[in-house]
Structure formats: C-alpha cells, structure tokens
Amino acid sequence: MNKVSVFCAGIAACLLLTSCSHQVWVKPGSTQQDFSTDNYACMQSAMASAPVTVANTAAWSGGGGNANWNSAGGNANWNGGGGQVRAKDMNQTARNQLMNACLQAKGWQLTTVKDQ
C-alpha cells in the first residue's frame, strides 16, 4: 500500500468509529428535567462570564480585489481575490468550557454512548 492509501484507510476508519457513537451528559438518578434546569443555569452563568463578542475575521486566498470597511455600520465587504470576511464569536470556546465545567460541578459527566 502506498502512503495515500494508508492515509485514506485511516481517515475512513476514524469516520467509521466516530459515526457510531455520540456524547451525552449523564448523572445517576437524574431526569431530563434535572438536566434542563442545570443546563439553563450553566448557560446563564457562562453567558454572563463570556458574552457573545462578534468580530470580523478575514481569510485571503489570492491576490487582487478590494476591501471596503464601513465603520458606521460595522460592515465589511471583500471584492475579488478569493477572500472572505466572516463574523466569529470570539468567546464561543470560553463559553463552551465554562458550560462543561459548570455541568461537571453539578455532578454531570459527559459520556460517550455507542449508537445502536
């Protein structure tokens, strides 16, 4: 087998393994309502600590084109050159980490469950 075949076989195996399971929050003796209550409280706490902060990010993949920024309206436009401007929530990762830590502190465990 050449390197490309081995690489493709590895990717296929990873996809097969990951597509057969999913993750769920589990807490023995708890109900779906218990999770909903704790999840909402953790979400509120995470949003207070790491509010949505949107920033424009740019990806350039070629030369040429024109970029225009309208500071009054907060709009960015890219014309030509294969570039794109995208809005990104800069605190999303921090919020996810805070949510996970909060749920764990309330006794929930993120568990991988095999699909049937």
Biopython code that builds the backbone (N, CA, C, O; Angstrom):
import numpy as np
from Bio.PDB.StructureBuilder import StructureBuilder

atoms = [
    (1, "MET", "N", (0.828, -1.186, 0.000)),
    (1, "MET", "CA", (0.000, 0.000, 0.000)),
    (1, "MET", "C", (0.870, 1.247, 0.000)),
    (1, "MET", "O", (1.875, 1.312, 0.708)),
    (2, "ASN", "N", (0.486, 2.221, -0.787)),
    (2, "ASN", "CA", (1.235, 3.478, -0.761)),
    (2, "ASN", "C", (0.732, 4.363, 0.366)),
    (2, "ASN", "O", (-0.263, 4.047, 1.020)),
    (3, "LYS", "N", (1.423, 5.473, 0.590)),
    (3, "LYS", "CA", (1.094, 6.350, 1.715)),
    (3, "LYS", "C", (-0.306, 6.942, 1.602)),
    (3, "LYS", "O", (-0.997, 7.103, 2.608)),
    (4, "VAL", "N", (-0.722, 7.261, 0.398)),
    (4, "VAL", "CA", (-2.049, 7.841, 0.205)),
    (4, "VAL", "C", (-3.126, 6.827, 0.572)),
    (4, "VAL", "O", (-4.119, 7.187, 1.205)),
    (5, "SER", "N", (-2.949, 5.582, 0.191)),
    (5, "SER", "CA", (-3.928, 4.547, 0.513)),
    (5, "SER", "C", (-4.021, 4.323, 2.017)),
    (5, "SER", "O", (-5.115, 4.171, 2.561)),
    (6, "VAL", "N", (-2.878, 4.304, 2.684)),
    (6, "VAL", "CA", (-2.859, 4.123, 4.135)),
    (6, "VAL", "C", (-3.557, 5.305, 4.811)),
    (6, "VAL", "O", (-4.345, 5.122, 5.739)),
    (7, "PHE", "N", (-3.262, 6.512, 4.340)),
    (7, "PHE", "CA", (-3.886, 7.710, 4.904)),
    (7, "PHE", "C", (-5.400, 7.654, 4.727)),
    (7, "PHE", "O", (-6.141, 7.910, 5.675)),
    (8, "CYS", "N", (-5.864, 7.324, 3.528)),
    (8, "CYS", "CA", (-7.301, 7.253, 3.256)),
    (8, "CYS", "C", (-7.973, 6.166, 4.094)),
    (8, "CYS", "O", (-9.084, 6.360, 4.587)),
    (9, "ALA", "N", (-7.307, 5.035, 4.254)),
    (9, "ALA", "CA", (-7.854, 3.951, 5.074)),
    (9, "ALA", "C", (-7.968, 4.404, 6.531)),
    (9, "ALA", "O", (-8.943, 4.079, 7.208)),
    (10, "GLY", "N", (-6.978, 5.151, 7.010)),
    (10, "GLY", "CA", (-7.009, 5.671, 8.377)),
    (10, "GLY", "C", (-8.151, 6.648, 8.586)),
    (10, "GLY", "O", (-8.849, 6.589, 9.598)),
    (11, "ILE", "N", (-8.340, 7.538, 7.637)),
    (11, "ILE", "CA", (-9.436, 8.507, 7.708)),
    (11, "ILE", "C", (-10.779, 7.776, 7.705)),
    (11, "ILE", "O", (-11.668, 8.104, 8.491)),
    (12, "ALA", "N", (-10.922, 6.797, 6.830)),
    (12, "ALA", "CA", (-12.172, 6.031, 6.758)),
    (12, "ALA", "C", (-12.448, 5.316, 8.071)),
    (12, "ALA", "O", (-13.589, 5.289, 8.533)),
    (13, "ALA", "N", (-11.420, 4.738, 8.677)),
    (13, "ALA", "CA", (-11.589, 4.045, 9.960)),
    (13, "ALA", "C", (-12.021, 5.024, 11.049)),
    (13, "ALA", "O", (-12.898, 4.708, 11.853)),
    (14, "CYS", "N", (-11.413, 6.206, 11.082)),
    (14, "CYS", "CA", (-11.785, 7.215, 12.087)),
    (14, "CYS", "C", (-13.231, 7.654, 11.907)),
    (14, "CYS", "O", (-13.967, 7.777, 12.886)),
    (15, "LEU", "N", (-13.639, 7.886, 10.683)),
    (15, "LEU", "CA", (-15.012, 8.294, 10.418)),
    (15, "LEU", "C", (-15.992, 7.205, 10.821)),
    (15, "LEU", "O", (-17.052, 7.487, 11.380)),
    (16, "LEU", "N", (-15.635, 5.967, 10.536)),
    (16, "LEU", "CA", (-16.494, 4.850, 10.892)),
    (16, "LEU", "C", (-16.645, 4.744, 12.403)),
    (16, "LEU", "O", (-17.747, 4.535, 12.911)),
    (17, "LEU", "N", (-15.539, 4.889, 13.114)),
    (17, "LEU", "CA", (-15.581, 4.773, 14.572)),
    (17, "LEU", "C", (-16.343, 5.924, 15.220)),
    (17, "LEU", "O", (-17.110, 5.708, 16.158)),
    (18, "THR", "N", (-16.139, 7.136, 14.732)),
    (18, "THR", "CA", (-16.793, 8.283, 15.346)),
    (18, "THR", "C", (-18.253, 8.398, 14.947)),
    (18, "THR", "O", (-19.036, 9.019, 15.666)),
    (19, "SER", "N", (-18.636, 7.824, 13.835)),
    (19, "SER", "CA", (-20.026, 7.935, 13.408)),
    (19, "SER", "C", (-20.920, 6.937, 14.134)),
    (19, "SER", "O", (-22.138, 6.964, 13.960)),
    (20, "CYS", "N", (-20.338, 6.060, 14.944)),
    (20, "CYS", "CA", (-21.112, 5.039, 15.632)),
    (20, "CYS", "C", (-21.348, 5.377, 17.099)),
    (20, "CYS", "O", (-21.791, 4.518, 17.861)),
    (21, "SER", "N", (-21.066, 6.595, 17.507)),
    (21, "SER", "CA", (-21.270, 6.976, 18.894)),
    (21, "SER", "C", (-21.559, 8.475, 18.987)),
    (21, "SER", "O", (-21.324, 9.232, 18.045)),
    (22, "HIS", "N", (-22.068, 8.874, 20.133)),
    (22, "HIS", "CA", (-22.312, 10.274, 20.406)),
    (22, "HIS", "C", (-22.133, 10.505, 21.903)),
    (22, "HIS", "O", (-22.069, 9.553, 22.682)),
    (23, "GLN", "N", (-22.054, 11.766, 22.298)),
    (23, "GLN", "CA", (-21.826, 12.084, 23.696)),
    (23, "GLN", "C", (-23.096, 12.650, 24.332)),
    (23, "GLN", "O", (-23.827, 13.429, 23.719)),
    (24, "VAL", "N", (-23.338, 12.237, 25.581)),
    (24, "VAL", "CA", (-24.484, 12.723, 26.337)),
    (24, "VAL", "C", (-24.036, 13.027, 27.766)),
    (24, "VAL", "O", (-23.081, 12.438, 28.271)),
    (25, "TRP", "N", (-24.744, 13.953, 28.402)),
    (25, "TRP", "CA", (-24.492, 14.260, 29.807)),
    (25, "TRP", "C", (-25.301, 13.292, 30.655)),
    (25, "TRP", "O", (-26.497, 13.106, 30.429)),
    (26, "VAL", "N", (-24.641, 12.673, 31.637)),
    (26, "VAL", "CA", (-25.276, 11.666, 32.483)),
    (26, "VAL", "C", (-25.034, 12.001, 33.949)),
    (26, "VAL", "O", (-23.936, 12.397, 34.338)),
    (27, "LYS", "N", (-26.088, 11.833, 34.758)),
    (27, "LYS", "CA", (-25.993, 11.983, 36.209)),
    (27, "LYS", "C", (-26.955, 10.960, 36.815)),
    (27, "LYS", "O", (-28.173, 11.096, 36.696)),
    (28, "PRO", "N", (-26.401, 9.940, 37.463)),
    (28, "PRO", "CA", (-27.258, 8.883, 38.017)),
    (28, "PRO", "C", (-28.367, 9.460, 38.900)),
    (28, "PRO", "O", (-28.136, 10.343, 39.725)),
    (29, "GLY", "N", (-29.573, 8.932, 38.698)),
    (29, "GLY", "CA", (-30.717, 9.357, 39.495)),
    (29, "GLY", "C", (-31.365, 10.648, 39.043)),
    (29, "GLY", "O", (-32.290, 11.133, 39.694)),
    (30, "SER", "N", (-30.897, 11.217, 37.937)),
    (30, "SER", "CA", (-31.435, 12.496, 37.462)),
    (30, "SER", "C", (-32.349, 12.286, 36.266)),
    (30, "SER", "O", (-32.262, 11.283, 35.558)),
    (31, "THR", "N", (-33.219, 13.249, 36.063)),
    (31, "THR", "CA", (-34.167, 13.208, 34.949)),
    (31, "THR", "C", (-33.756, 14.206, 33.868)),
    (31, "THR", "O", (-32.822, 14.988, 34.046)),
    (32, "GLN", "N", (-34.468, 14.161, 32.753)),
    (32, "GLN", "CA", (-34.241, 15.128, 31.674)),
    (32, "GLN", "C", (-34.535, 16.541, 32.177)),
    (32, "GLN", "O", (-33.848, 17.490, 31.800)),
    (33, "GLN", "N", (-35.547, 16.680, 33.020)),
    (33, "GLN", "CA", (-35.887, 17.989, 33.592)),
    (33, "GLN", "C", (-34.746, 18.497, 34.472)),
    (33, "GLN", "O", (-34.431, 19.687, 34.449)),
    (34, "ASP", "N", (-34.120, 17.600, 35.255)),
    (34, "ASP", "CA", (-32.974, 17.984, 36.080)),
    (34, "ASP", "C", (-31.854, 18.529, 35.203)),
    (34, "ASP", "O", (-31.235, 19.543, 35.523)),
    (35, "PHE", "N", (-31.602, 17.833, 34.083)),
    (35, "PHE", "CA", (-30.555, 18.298, 33.180)),
    (35, "PHE", "C", (-30.919, 19.647, 32.579)),
    (35, "PHE", "O", (-30.081, 20.545, 32.501)),
    (36, "SER", "N", (-32.169, 19.787, 32.155)),
    (36, "SER", "CA", (-32.598, 21.057, 31.546)),
    (36, "SER", "C", (-32.414, 22.218, 32.515)),
    (36, "SER", "O", (-31.964, 23.295, 32.126)),
    (37, "THR", "N", (-32.760, 21.995, 33.768)),
    (37, "THR", "CA", (-32.618, 23.037, 34.788)),
    (37, "THR", "C", (-31.152, 23.404, 34.999)),
    (37, "THR", "O", (-30.791, 24.581, 34.992)),
    (38, "ASP", "N", (-30.308, 22.381, 35.189)),
    (38, "ASP", "CA", (-28.872, 22.634, 35.389)),
    (38, "ASP", "C", (-28.230, 23.240, 34.151)),
    (38, "ASP", "O", (-27.403, 24.146, 34.254)),
    (39, "ASN", "N", (-28.608, 22.743, 32.990)),
    (39, "ASN", "CA", (-28.042, 23.251, 31.734)),
    (39, "ASN", "C", (-28.378, 24.733, 31.549)),
    (39, "ASN", "O", (-27.525, 25.523, 31.144)),
    (40, "TYR", "N", (-29.634, 25.104, 31.851)),
    (40, "TYR", "CA", (-30.042, 26.505, 31.714)),
    (40, "TYR", "C", (-29.263, 27.397, 32.685)),
    (40, "TYR", "O", (-28.809, 28.478, 32.310)),
    (41, "ALA", "N", (-29.112, 26.941, 33.928)),
    (41, "ALA", "CA", (-28.361, 27.725, 34.919)),
    (41, "ALA", "C", (-26.909, 27.895, 34.479)),
    (41, "ALA", "O", (-26.340, 28.978, 34.612)),
    (42, "CYS", "N", (-26.316, 26.834, 33.959)),
    (42, "CYS", "CA", (-24.922, 26.904, 33.494)),
    (42, "CYS", "C", (-24.795, 27.816, 32.274)),
    (42, "CYS", "O", (-23.819, 28.555, 32.141)),
    (43, "MET", "N", (-25.786, 27.759, 31.388)),
    (43, "MET", "CA", (-25.766, 28.615, 30.205)),
    (43, "MET", "C", (-25.825, 30.083, 30.613)),
    (43, "MET", "O", (-25.086, 30.907, 30.073)),
    (44, "GLN", "N", (-26.699, 30.415, 31.561)),
    (44, "GLN", "CA", (-26.819, 31.789, 32.027)),
    (44, "GLN", "C", (-25.503, 32.268, 32.640)),
    (44, "GLN", "O", (-25.065, 33.391, 32.388)),
    (45, "SER", "N", (-24.883, 31.416, 33.438)),
    (45, "SER", "CA", (-23.611, 31.763, 34.079)),
    (45, "SER", "C", (-22.501, 31.958, 33.044)),
    (45, "SER", "O", (-21.720, 32.905, 33.125)),
    (46, "ALA", "N", (-22.447, 31.047, 32.073)),
    (46, "ALA", "CA", (-21.422, 31.139, 31.029)),
    (46, "ALA", "C", (-21.612, 32.390, 30.179)),
    (46, "ALA", "O", (-20.637, 33.042, 29.806)),
    (47, "MET", "N", (-22.871, 32.728, 29.869)),
    (47, "MET", "CA", (-23.146, 33.926, 29.066)),
    (47, "MET", "C", (-22.757, 35.192, 29.821)),
    (47, "MET", "O", (-22.295, 36.160, 29.217)),
    (48, "ALA", "N", (-22.943, 35.188, 31.137)),
    (48, "ALA", "CA", (-22.566, 36.357, 31.934)),
    (48, "ALA", "C", (-21.052, 36.521, 31.994)),
    (48, "ALA", "O", (-20.542, 37.641, 31.980)),
    (49, "SER", "N", (-20.336, 35.398, 32.061)),
    (49, "SER", "CA", (-18.872, 35.442, 32.162)),
    (49, "SER", "C", (-18.188, 35.645, 30.815)),
    (49, "SER", "O", (-17.134, 36.277, 30.739)),
    (50, "ALA", "N", (-18.786, 35.109, 29.753)),
    (50, "ALA", "CA", (-18.186, 35.194, 28.416)),
    (50, "ALA", "C", (-19.287, 35.530, 27.411)),
    (50, "ALA", "O", (-19.731, 34.658, 26.664)),
    (51, "PRO", "N", (-19.728, 36.786, 27.388)),
    (51, "PRO", "CA", (-20.823, 37.164, 26.492)),
    (51, "PRO", "C", (-20.420, 37.045, 25.021)),
    (51, "PRO", "O", (-19.239, 37.012, 24.677)),
    (52, "VAL", "N", (-21.434, 36.982, 24.179)),
    (52, "VAL", "CA", (-21.179, 36.913, 22.738)),
    (52, "VAL", "C", (-20.423, 38.164, 22.318)),
    (52, "VAL", "O", (-20.880, 39.285, 22.544)),
    (53, "THR", "N", (-19.271, 37.964, 21.708)),
    (53, "THR", "CA", (-18.444, 39.052, 21.205)),
    (53, "THR", "C", (-18.096, 38.724, 19.761)),
    (53, "THR", "O", (-17.261, 37.862, 19.487)),
    (54, "VAL", "N", (-18.753, 39.431, 18.837)),
    (54, "VAL", "CA", (-18.581, 39.136, 17.417)),
    (54, "VAL", "C", (-17.489, 40.014, 16.828)),
    (54, "VAL", "O", (-17.455, 41.227, 17.034)),
    (55, "ALA", "N", (-16.601, 39.365, 16.090)),
    (55, "ALA", "CA", (-15.546, 40.083, 15.372)),
    (55, "ALA", "C", (-15.508, 39.563, 13.948)),
    (55, "ALA", "O", (-15.803, 38.395, 13.691)),
    (56, "ASN", "N", (-15.151, 40.422, 13.048)),
    (56, "ASN", "CA", (-14.991, 40.008, 11.660)),
    (56, "ASN", "C", (-13.597, 39.418, 11.476)),
    (56, "ASN", "O", (-12.597, 40.015, 11.873)),
    (57, "THR", "N", (-13.551, 38.246, 10.870)),
    (57, "THR", "CA", (-12.277, 37.620, 10.550)),
    (57, "THR", "C", (-12.187, 37.503, 9.038)),
    (57, "THR", "O", (-13.200, 37.370, 8.351)),
    (58, "ALA", "N", (-10.985, 37.551, 8.539)),
    (58, "ALA", "CA", (-10.792, 37.506, 7.094)),
    (58, "ALA", "C", (-9.887, 36.348, 6.716)),
    (58, "ALA", "O", (-8.933, 36.027, 7.424)),
    (59, "ALA", "N", (-10.201, 35.730, 5.595)),
    (59, "ALA", "CA", (-9.362, 34.668, 5.039)),
    (59, "ALA", "C", (-9.043, 35.059, 3.604)),
    (59, "ALA", "O", (-9.947, 35.232, 2.786)),
    (60, "TRP", "N", (-7.781, 35.195, 3.307)),
    (60, "TRP", "CA", (-7.374, 35.611, 1.967)),
    (60, "TRP", "C", (-6.735, 34.436, 1.252)),
    (60, "TRP", "O", (-5.872, 33.755, 1.807)),
    (61, "SER", "N", (-7.156, 34.205, 0.034)),
    (61, "SER", "CA", (-6.603, 33.077, -0.707)),
    (61, "SER", "C", (-6.193, 33.469, -2.119)),
    (61, "SER", "O", (-6.377, 32.696, -3.059)),
    (62, "GLY", "N", (-5.655, 34.633, -2.266)),
    (62, "GLY", "CA", (-5.227, 35.041, -3.587)),
    (62, "GLY", "C", (-4.961, 36.522, -3.643)),
    (62, "GLY", "O", (-5.208, 37.235, -2.670)),
    (63, "GLY", "N", (-4.469, 36.989, -4.745)),
    (63, "GLY", "CA", (-4.159, 38.404, -4.893)),
    (63, "GLY", "C", (-5.302, 39.159, -5.531)),
    (63, "GLY", "O", (-6.271, 38.570, -6.010)),
    (64, "GLY", "N", (-5.174, 40.456, -5.529)),
    (64, "GLY", "CA", (-6.158, 41.300, -6.188)),
    (64, "GLY", "C", (-7.383, 41.532, -5.336)),
    (64, "GLY", "O", (-7.518, 40.975, -4.247)),
    (65, "GLY", "N", (-8.270, 42.359, -5.844)),
    (65, "GLY", "CA", (-9.517, 42.615, -5.152)),
    (65, "GLY", "C", (-9.452, 43.859, -4.296)),
    (65, "GLY", "O", (-8.390, 44.460, -4.129)),
    (66, "ASN", "N", (-10.581, 44.237, -3.761)),
    (66, "ASN", "CA", (-10.696, 45.434, -2.944)),
    (66, "ASN", "C", (-11.424, 45.119, -1.648)),
    (66, "ASN", "O", (-12.398, 44.366, -1.647)),
    (67, "ALA", "N", (-10.962, 45.683, -0.562)),
    (67, "ALA", "CA", (-11.645, 45.535, 0.725)),
    (67, "ALA", "C", (-12.229, 46.874, 1.110)),
    (67, "ALA", "O", (-11.554, 47.897, 0.992)),
    (68, "ASN", "N", (-13.475, 46.892, 1.570)),
    (68, "ASN", "CA", (-14.145, 48.108, 1.991)),
    (68, "ASN", "C", (-14.688, 47.915, 3.397)),
    (68, "ASN", "O", (-15.315, 46.896, 3.687)),
    (69, "TRP", "N", (-14.452, 48.881, 4.268)),
    (69, "TRP", "CA", (-14.951, 48.809, 5.641)),
    (69, "TRP", "C", (-15.794, 50.030, 5.910)),
    (69, "TRP", "O", (-15.334, 51.156, 5.720)),
    (70, "ASN", "N", (-17.025, 49.825, 6.352)),
    (70, "ASN", "CA", (-17.933, 50.893, 6.704)),
    (70, "ASN", "C", (-18.006, 50.928, 8.222)),
    (70, "ASN", "O", (-18.750, 50.152, 8.822)),
    (71, "SER", "N", (-17.245, 51.814, 8.852)),
    (71, "SER", "CA", (-17.165, 51.832, 10.309)),
    (71, "SER", "C", (-18.484, 52.250, 10.954)),
    (71, "SER", "O", (-18.778, 51.837, 12.076)),
    (72, "ALA", "N", (-19.272, 53.052, 10.270)),
    (72, "ALA", "CA", (-20.539, 53.496, 10.852)),
    (72, "ALA", "C", (-21.512, 52.331, 10.985)),
    (72, "ALA", "O", (-22.212, 52.208, 11.990)),
    (73, "GLY", "N", (-21.552, 51.487, 9.977)),
    (73, "GLY", "CA", (-22.489, 50.359, 10.011)),
    (73, "GLY", "C", (-21.849, 49.064, 10.457)),
    (73, "GLY", "O", (-22.544, 48.069, 10.661)),
    (74, "GLY", "N", (-20.526, 49.057, 10.612)),
    (74, "GLY", "CA", (-19.839, 47.846, 11.015)),
    (74, "GLY", "C", (-19.848, 46.768, 9.958)),
    (74, "GLY", "O", (-19.778, 45.582, 10.279)),
    (75, "ASN", "N", (-19.933, 47.167, 8.688)),
    (75, "ASN", "CA", (-19.993, 46.189, 7.603)),
    (75, "ASN", "C", (-18.659, 46.083, 6.893)),
    (75, "ASN", "O", (-17.982, 47.085, 6.662)),
    (76, "ALA", "N", (-18.290, 44.866, 6.551)),
    (76, "ALA", "CA", (-17.066, 44.650, 5.777)),
    (76, "ALA", "C", (-17.430, 43.927, 4.489)),
    (76, "ALA", "O", (-18.228, 42.989, 4.493)),
    (77, "ASN", "N", (-16.849, 44.364, 3.410)),
    (77, "ASN", "CA", (-17.087, 43.727, 2.117)),
    (77, "ASN", "C", (-15.761, 43.445, 1.439)),
    (77, "ASN", "O", (-14.860, 44.282, 1.452)),
    (78, "TRP", "N", (-15.644, 42.290, 0.860)),
    (78, "TRP", "CA", (-14.446, 41.921, 0.117)),
    (78, "TRP", "C", (-14.864, 41.647, -1.308)),
    (78, "TRP", "O", (-15.834, 40.931, -1.553)),
    (79, "ASN", "N", (-14.137, 42.213, -2.242)),
    (79, "ASN", "CA", (-14.465, 42.079, -3.647)),
    (79, "ASN", "C", (-13.274, 41.516, -4.391)),
    (79, "ASN", "O", (-12.278, 42.211, -4.593)),
    (80, "GLY", "N", (-13.368, 40.263, -4.800)),
    (80, "GLY", "CA", (-12.328, 39.661, -5.634)),
    (80, "GLY", "C", (-11.201, 39.051, -4.841)),
    (80, "GLY", "O", (-11.125, 39.212, -3.623)),
    (81, "GLY", "N", (-10.334, 38.359, -5.524)),
    (81, "GLY", "CA", (-9.139, 37.791, -4.922)),
    (81, "GLY", "C", (-9.378, 36.543, -4.100)),
    (81, "GLY", "O", (-8.435, 36.027, -3.500)),
    (82, "GLY", "N", (-10.592, 36.039, -4.048)),
    (82, "GLY", "CA", (-10.865, 34.803, -3.342)),
    (82, "GLY", "C", (-10.942, 34.936, -1.834)),
    (82, "GLY", "O", (-10.928, 33.923, -1.134)),
    (83, "GLY", "N", (-11.024, 36.148, -1.312)),
    (83, "GLY", "CA", (-11.072, 36.315, 0.136)),
    (83, "GLY", "C", (-12.490, 36.322, 0.665)),
    (83, "GLY", "O", (-13.445, 36.554, -0.076)),
    (84, "GLN", "N", (-12.617, 36.065, 1.961)),
    (84, "GLN", "CA", (-13.923, 36.077, 2.599)),
    (84, "GLN", "C", (-13.808, 36.740, 3.954)),
    (84, "GLN", "O", (-12.805, 36.586, 4.651)),
    (85, "VAL", "N", (-14.831, 37.474, 4.320)),
    (85, "VAL", "CA", (-14.912, 38.054, 5.654)),
    (85, "VAL", "C", (-16.058, 37.345, 6.363)),
    (85, "VAL", "O", (-17.166, 37.252, 5.835)),
    (86, "ARG", "N", (-15.783, 36.850, 7.552)),
    (86, "ARG", "CA", (-16.791, 36.112, 8.303)),
    (86, "ARG", "C", (-16.903, 36.685, 9.708)),
    (86, "ARG", "O", (-15.921, 37.152, 10.283)),
    (87, "ALA", "N", (-18.114, 36.641, 10.250)),
    (87, "ALA", "CA", (-18.314, 37.041, 11.639)),
    (87, "ALA", "C", (-18.044, 35.826, 12.521)),
    (87, "ALA", "O", (-18.480, 34.717, 12.213)),
    (88, "LYS", "N", (-17.322, 36.042, 13.617)),
    (88, "LYS", "CA", (-16.972, 34.952, 14.520)),
    (88, "LYS", "C", (-17.194, 35.397, 15.955)),
    (88, "LYS", "O", (-16.813, 36.503, 16.338)),
    (89, "ASP", "N", (-17.815, 34.526, 16.749)),
    (89, "ASP", "CA", (-17.993, 34.783, 18.177)),
    (89, "ASP", "C", (-16.679, 34.440, 18.873)),
    (89, "ASP", "O", (-16.313, 33.269, 18.979)),
    (90, "MET", "N", (-15.989, 35.444, 19.335)),
    (90, "MET", "CA", (-14.660, 35.254, 19.916)),
    (90, "MET", "C", (-14.702, 34.555, 21.283)),
    (90, "MET", "O", (-13.674, 34.053, 21.739)),
    (91, "ASN", "N", (-15.851, 34.511, 21.937)),
    (91, "ASN", "CA", (-15.959, 33.885, 23.254)),
    (91, "ASN", "C", (-16.610, 32.506, 23.240)),
    (91, "ASN", "O", (-16.855, 31.938, 24.304)),
    (92, "GLN", "N", (-16.895, 31.953, 22.060)),
    (92, "GLN", "CA", (-17.606, 30.671, 21.982)),
    (92, "GLN", "C", (-16.841, 29.547, 22.693)),
    (92, "GLN", "O", (-17.440, 28.772, 23.439)),
    (93, "THR", "N", (-15.545, 29.454, 22.473)),
    (93, "THR", "CA", (-14.751, 28.397, 23.106)),
    (93, "THR", "C", (-14.754, 28.548, 24.626)),
    (93, "THR", "O", (-14.921, 27.566, 25.349)),
    (94, "ALA", "N", (-14.572, 29.758, 25.105)),
    (94, "ALA", "CA", (-14.574, 30.004, 26.554)),
    (94, "ALA", "C", (-15.933, 29.650, 27.150)),
    (94, "ALA", "O", (-16.006, 29.061, 28.229)),
    (95, "ARG", "N", (-17.015, 30.012, 26.445)),
    (95, "ARG", "CA", (-18.358, 29.703, 26.931)),
    (95, "ARG", "C", (-18.586, 28.193, 26.999)),
    (95, "ARG", "O", (-19.172, 27.700, 27.962)),
    (96, "ASN", "N", (-18.131, 27.462, 25.992)),
    (96, "ASN", "CA", (-18.257, 26.000, 25.997)),
    (96, "ASN", "C", (-17.501, 25.396, 27.178)),
    (96, "ASN", "O", (-18.002, 24.488, 27.841)),
    (97, "GLN", "N", (-16.302, 25.897, 27.437)),
    (97, "GLN", "CA", (-15.511, 25.392, 28.558)),
    (97, "GLN", "C", (-16.189, 25.694, 29.892)),
    (97, "GLN", "O", (-16.203, 24.850, 30.788)),
    (98, "LEU", "N", (-16.744, 26.887, 30.024)),
    (98, "LEU", "CA", (-17.460, 27.251, 31.242)),
    (98, "LEU", "C", (-18.707, 26.382, 31.439)),
    (98, "LEU", "O", (-19.005, 25.955, 32.554)),
    (99, "MET", "N", (-19.422, 26.129, 30.356)),
    (99, "MET", "CA", (-20.609, 25.263, 30.426)),
    (99, "MET", "C", (-20.226, 23.864, 30.900)),
    (99, "MET", "O", (-20.864, 23.307, 31.794)),
    (100, "ASN", "N", (-19.189, 23.305, 30.300)),
    (100, "ASN", "CA", (-18.750, 21.958, 30.680)),
    (100, "ASN", "C", (-18.328, 21.908, 32.140)),
    (100, "ASN", "O", (-18.703, 20.986, 32.865)),
    (101, "ALA", "N", (-17.552, 22.890, 32.575)),
    (101, "ALA", "CA", (-17.089, 22.920, 33.963)),
    (101, "ALA", "C", (-18.263, 23.067, 34.925)),
    (101, "ALA", "O", (-18.276, 22.437, 35.982)),
    (102, "CYS", "N", (-19.237, 23.880, 34.578)),
    (102, "CYS", "CA", (-20.407, 24.098, 35.420)),
    (102, "CYS", "C", (-21.221, 22.812, 35.556)),
    (102, "CYS", "O", (-21.604, 22.434, 36.664)),
    (103, "LEU", "N", (-21.485, 22.140, 34.440)),
    (103, "LEU", "CA", (-22.256, 20.899, 34.493)),
    (103, "LEU", "C", (-21.517, 19.826, 35.291)),
    (103, "LEU", "O", (-22.129, 19.077, 36.052)),
    (104, "GLN", "N", (-20.199, 19.759, 35.112)),
    (104, "GLN", "CA", (-19.414, 18.790, 35.880)),
    (104, "GLN", "C", (-19.476, 19.115, 37.374)),
    (104, "GLN", "O", (-19.559, 18.206, 38.200)),
    (105, "ALA", "N", (-19.436, 20.385, 37.724)),
    (105, "ALA", "CA", (-19.517, 20.789, 39.127)),
    (105, "ALA", "C", (-20.879, 20.424, 39.729)),
    (105, "ALA", "O", (-20.991, 20.232, 40.939)),
    (106, "LYS", "N", (-21.908, 20.328, 38.888)),
    (106, "LYS", "CA", (-23.236, 19.938, 39.353)),
    (106, "LYS", "C", (-23.422, 18.421, 39.345)),
    (106, "LYS", "O", (-24.514, 17.921, 39.614)),
    (107, "GLY", "N", (-22.331, 17.684, 39.031)),
    (107, "GLY", "CA", (-22.377, 16.225, 39.096)),
    (107, "GLY", "C", (-22.622, 15.512, 37.780)),
    (107, "GLY", "O", (-22.733, 14.286, 37.759)),
    (108, "TRP", "N", (-22.708, 16.250, 36.680)),
    (108, "TRP", "CA", (-22.940, 15.632, 35.369)),
    (108, "TRP", "C", (-21.614, 15.184, 34.772)),
    (108, "TRP", "O", (-20.580, 15.820, 34.974)),
    (109, "GLN", "N", (-21.660, 14.069, 34.027)),
    (109, "GLN", "CA", (-20.468, 13.549, 33.344)),
    (109, "GLN", "C", (-20.787, 13.394, 31.872)),
    (109, "GLN", "O", (-21.830, 12.853, 31.506)),
    (110, "LEU", "N", (-19.878, 13.872, 31.023)),
    (110, "LEU", "CA", (-20.030, 13.713, 29.578)),
    (110, "LEU", "C", (-19.561, 12.312, 29.221)),
    (110, "LEU", "O", (-18.396, 11.969, 29.423)),
    (111, "THR", "N", (-20.473, 11.500, 28.686)),
    (111, "THR", "CA", (-20.212, 10.093, 28.430)),
    (111, "THR", "C", (-20.449, 9.779, 26.965)),
    (111, "THR", "O", (-21.399, 10.280, 26.362)),
    (112, "THR", "N", (-19.594, 8.955, 26.394)),
    (112, "THR", "CA", (-19.770, 8.502, 25.018)),
    (112, "THR", "C", (-20.680, 7.279, 25.007)),
    (112, "THR", "O", (-20.447, 6.309, 25.728)),
    (113, "VAL", "N", (-21.711, 7.340, 24.183)),
    (113, "VAL", "CA", (-22.682, 6.252, 24.063)),
    (113, "VAL", "C", (-22.628, 5.723, 22.641)),
    (113, "VAL", "O", (-22.693, 6.492, 21.682)),
    (114, "LYS", "N", (-22.510, 4.413, 22.507)),
    (114, "LYS", "CA", (-22.496, 3.803, 21.178)),
    (114, "LYS", "C", (-23.903, 3.781, 20.590)),
    (114, "LYS", "O", (-24.865, 3.416, 21.266)),
    (115, "ASP", "N", (-24.011, 4.177, 19.318)),
    (115, "ASP", "CA", (-25.291, 4.120, 18.622)),
    (115, "ASP", "C", (-25.633, 2.661, 18.333)),
    (115, "ASP", "O", (-24.757, 1.812, 18.168)),
    (116, "GLN", "N", (-26.916, 2.406, 18.278)),
    (116, "GLN", "CA", (-27.354, 1.020, 18.005)),
    (116, "GLN", "C", (-27.780, 0.856, 16.582)),
    (116, "GLN", "O", (-28.176, -0.237, 16.178)),
]
sb = StructureBuilder()
sb.init_structure("model")
sb.init_model(0)
sb.init_chain("A")
sb.init_seg("    ")
for serial, (resi, resn, name, xyz) in enumerate(atoms, 1):
    if name == "N":
        sb.init_residue(resn, " ", resi, " ")
    sb.init_atom(name, np.array(xyz, "f"), 0.0, 1.0, " ", f" {name:<3s}", serial, name[0])
structure = sb.get_structure()
